[in-house]
Amino acid sequence: MSKHVKDLITNEFKNRLEGVTDALLVNVVGLDANSNVVLRRQLREKNIELMVVKNSLARRATEGTPLAAAFEGIEGTLALVWGGEDIVSLAKEVDRFAQNKDDYEAFSTRGGVMECTVLSAEEAQQLAKWPSRREQLSLLVGQILSPGATLAGQLLGPGGLLASQIKQKAEDGES
């Protein structure tokens, strides 16, 4: 491949990866064409992109970006997966496909990068067990609202008890 062609491909990769800070590396070697098409379609439906890339071109394209750490010391054919709501939802989807050995036997996680930190394959699988961004926000909101709900219950409890006693006395006085 000529230097000009390599530069064109590298620039295309740079453009596609612009703004991407979190991604996972996966193995797709061994998937037949039909499984590959189905896999890519299902990923696209979740706003996740998969790109098979030559390691040397990927290193050149990600040089100076947060993704550069992912390609240090990587050997063999791999694919880069990015997108989704956040890195946790991405890891959950990738892990779901990796666990589905009936349809995607050769598909496996090889690692990744999260906020400039290199992830091993095991760390990427552990990431899939984390709560997603939406789940984390709901937990946070619950923790913020909990003391207020407790206080409101403590303030309204005695008042409700007093009101029911006054009501009972009023009913007894009418009879």
HELIX and SHEET records of a PDB file:
HELIX    1   1 LYS A    3  ARG A   16  1                                  14    
HELIX    2   2 ALA A   33  GLU A   45  1                                  13    
HELIX    3   3 ASN A   55  THR A   62  1                                   8    
HELIX    4   4 PRO A   66  PHE A   71  5                                   6    
HELIX    5   5 ILE A   87  GLN A   99  1                                  13    
HELIX    6   6 ALA A  121  LEU A  127  1                                   7    
HELIX    7   7 ARG A  133  GLU A  174  1                                  42    
SHEET    1   A 5 ILE A  48  VAL A  53  0                                        
SHEET    2   A 5 LEU A  78  GLY A  83 -1                                        
SHEET    3   A 5 ALA A  23  ASN A  27 -1                                        
SHEET    4   A 5 SER A 108  MET A 114 -1                                        
SHEET    5   A 5 THR A 117  LEU A 119 -1                                        
END                                                                             
